[in-house]
C-alpha cells in the first residue's frame, strides 16, 4: 500500500542501531583475505545468533553459506554479505505483506499484544495513516481492564481525528467489540480497529477473553476479523518469538506489527520471526510520531541492515 511508503534513507536512518551492531560484528569476522573454512563459519554462526537472528535461523543460513561455497557460488569473504542479503530477501513473498481488506463491508483489524509492546501507539499510527488516505476509521477500546488504556486510545483518537467506541472501565470487552461492529456498519466505516487488553501471553483467562472478542466480531461481520495483527516490541529480541507462539495458539495471527525498531539494536529478530513462525511482518514502527509507520519492505529492510 503506497500510503505507508517511507524512503529507503528514512528507514536506513531509523535502523541505525541495528545496522551498527551487525556491521561491527560481521566486520570483525569477515576480514579481508580470510579463508572461508569451518572456523570462520563457527565464528559467523555465533555472531548472527548474537545479532538476534536466532539459533534455528542462523543454523540454516550457515548451511546455505557452506553449500554455496562448495558449489562455488561464493569464493571469498567479500561474497558472504551480498549472498546473505539476497538469500534473506527471498524469505518474504510480496503477497505476504499486503493488508487484507473486506470486499463489500468494513475491514476489521483485531490488534493484540502484551502491555508495553507499543500496541496502542501502533493502532494510532495505523488509524492515522488510513484516515489521511481518506478512509473512514473507527477504533474500539476493548482493553477495558485498564482504565489508562481507554483514556490513552481516546486521546489518540481525538488527536488524529477518528471516531472511537468505548465503554466504562471494567466493562465486558466483547460487548465493546459488539457495539463497535454495529457502529462501524451503521456509519459505513472503511476500517474498524479493535484494541484488546495488553495481556501477558501466559495469562490463560485473558487469552480466552481475546478469543471471545474474535468470535463476537466473526458473528457480527462476515469473514471478520480480516486481519489479526500482533504487536511485538522489537527491543525484547528472542522473547518476541515466544510471545508470538503463544498468541497464535489463541487466535489466528495473520501479521506482525513490529514496534520500536528505531530504538533497538535487535532488528535482526524480523528474520527469525518469518523463518521460525512463518508470520509475515506487515508493519514496522519507526518513531514516536503518528506518521512513523512503514509497510515492511524486505529489500529496503535487508539493505538497511547489512549496508
N, C-alpha and C positions, 0 to 999 in steps of 0.2 A: 504494500500500500504506500503510494507516494507521499502521503501526508506525514508519514513517520520518518522520512528520509533525513539523514544528517550527513554532512560531508565527511569524507574519509579523514580529513585533517582534524575535524572536531572529535571524531571517535578515537583517533590515534592519540590526541592530546588527553582525553579522559581516561585512556587505558595506560597512561604513563607509568604508574606504579608497577603494574604487572609486567609491562614491557621491559622496564629497567631491571626487574628481578630476573626475568627469563634471559634477557640478553647477557647479563652479567654471569649467570650460572652456566649457560651454554658456552659463552666465550672462554670460560676457564677450562672447559673440556675439549672443545673443538679448536685447538690451537693449530696454527698454520704448519703444515708439513707432517703432522702426526698421522701415523698409520691407522686405518680402520681395522681394529682387531677386537678380541673379546675383552681386553682390559678397558679399551675405550668405550665399548658398548655397556660394560658394567657401570662405569662412571656416568655415562649418559642416562642409564636407567635410574640411578639414584637421583640425578639432577632433575629429571622430568617428574619423578614422584614428589620431590621437594617443591616443585613448582605447581603442585596441586592438580596435576593431570590425572593422578590416581594410579594405584598399583596395577589393576587389571588393564586399563587402557595403555599404560606405559609398556607393559609386557608385550602387548600386541604391536605397538609401534616399534619396539626394539626388534621384534621378529621380522617386521616388514623391512626395516633398515638392513638387517642381516641378509635377508633374501635378496634385496635389491643389490647389495654389494656382490653377492655370489653370482647374480645374473648380469653383473657388470652394468647395471643401470646407474650406479654411483661408483666413483673411483677414489675420491679423496674427501677429507673432512669438509671442505668447502661445499660439497654437494649435499650434505646431510640436511641443512636447514631448508634449502629450496625443495628437497624431496619431502620433508615433513610438512611444509606448508601446503603443497599440492595434495598430498595424501589426506591431510586432516580436512581440507576444504570439501573433500568428497563425502564427508560424513553427513552432510545436510542437503537432501534434495530440496529443490526450490519450493515444491508444494507444501512441504512440512511447515513452512513459516507463515503461511497465509492465515489471516484472521478469519475464522469460519463465521459465516453470516447466514441468517434465515432468508429464505427465498421470498416469502409473502407475508411476513409478520415481523414483530420486533425481535431483534437479535439479543439473546440473553447470555450474559457473561457472568459466570459464577467465579468468585475470586476467593482463594483460601491461602492460609499461611500462618506461621506462628507469630506470637507477639514480638515486636521489634524487628521484623523482617523488612519493614517498609511497605507493608500491604496497603494501608490507607492512602499513603502518598502515591503509590503506584496506581491505585484506582483513580486518583485525582488526575494524574498525568494522562492516563488513557482517556478519561472522560473529557479532559480539556482539549486534547488534540482531535478527538472525534467531533466535538462541538465546534471547534474552529473550522472544521471542514464542512460545516453546515448541517450536521446531523443533530437530531433531537435526542438528547441523552437524559436518562433518569438514573439516579443512583439510589440504592436501597441500603439502609443502615441495619443490617441483620445481626450485627455484633451488639446485641442488647445486654450482654453480660457485663460489659464495661462501659460505664457512663461516658467516660472520656472518649471512647471510640465513636459514639454517636455524635458527640459535640465536635470532635475533630473532623468527621466527614461532613457535618453541617457547615462548618467554617469553610472547608474546601469547596463545597457545592456553591455557596454564596460567592466565594472569590472567583470561581471560574464560570459562574453563570449557568449552572444546570439545576434541574429540579431534584428534590430528594424526598423519598418516602421513609418515614421513621415512626416509631412508637416510643413510649416511655421506657426508661432504663428498666431492665428486668423482664420485659415483655417476651412473649414467645417468638423466637427468631423466625420460625416457619410462618407465623401469622404476618410478620412484616413482609416476608417473601410473597405470600399470597396477595396481600394488598398491593404490593409493588407491581406484580404481574397484571392485576386488574387495572391499575393506574396507567401502566405502560401501553396496554391495549386501548384503553379509553382515550388516551391522549395522543394516539398514533405516534408513539416514540419509535425512533430507529434503533436505539440501543438501551437495554436495561442492564446495569452493572450492579451486582449484589456483593456487598461486603459481608464477611462472616466472622465469627468470633476467632480471635487470634490464639487458637488453641495450640497446645503442645501436641506433637504427633503421638505422644504416649498416653494422652488423656482419652480413654475409650468412650466415655459418656459424651464428651464434646464432639468426638469424631462421629458418633451416631447422630448427633444433632445436625451436623453438616450433611449427612446422608439424607436426613429428614427434609432439610431445605431443598436439596436437589430433587427429591421425589415430589414435593409440592409444586415446584417450578415445572417439572415434567408433566404433571397433570393439568396445569393451567394453560401452558403454551406448547403447541406441537413441536416435538423434536428438541425442546429446551432441556437443559441449557445447551446452547450451541457451541459454547466454548467454556472450558473449565481451566482457569489459569491458576497456577500455584506460584506464589511469590516467594522467592528464596533470596536470602541475604548472602551475597557473594563473599562477604568477609568471613563467613563461617567455614568456608572451604569444604572439606570432605563431609562435615556434618550435614551439609545440604543434601547430600546423596541419601543419607538415612532418612531425613525428613521426607524427601520425595517418595521413597519406597513405601513409607507408612501411609502417606496421603493417598497414594494410588490404590491402596487396599480398601479405602473407604469410598473414594469417588474416582471416576474415570478422568484423570488429569489429561488434558489434551495439549497443554503447552505450559512453558515456564516463563515467568517474568522475573528476570534476574536483576535484582535491585543493588544499588550501591557499588556498581562496578568502578566508578570513578574514585572511590576511596579505599580500594583494596589492591594488594599485590597477588591476590588469589584468583585472578580472572581465568586461569587455566582450568578451573572447575567446569567451565562451559563444555569443554571437550569430554570430560569424564561423564557429565550428565547425559550427553547424547549417546555416548558409547555404551554406558552401563545400563541406562534406563530406556533408551530409545524414545525419549520425550523431547520434542523439539523446543529449544529456546526460541520464543517468538518475539519477546521484547526485552530490552535492557534499559535500566535506569542509569543515567549518566550525570546526575547532579541534583541539586535541590529545587530548581525551578520547575514549574509545571510542564514547560516545553522540553525539558531534558529527558526525552524518551526517544528511543530509536527502535525500529524494527530490526531484529537481528539479521545481519548480513555476514555470512561466513567468510566471504572473500575479503571484505574490509576488516573484519574482526581478526582473522588469522594473520593478514598482512600487518596489522597494527601490533599484534602480539610478538611477532618474530622479526620486526623490522630493525 
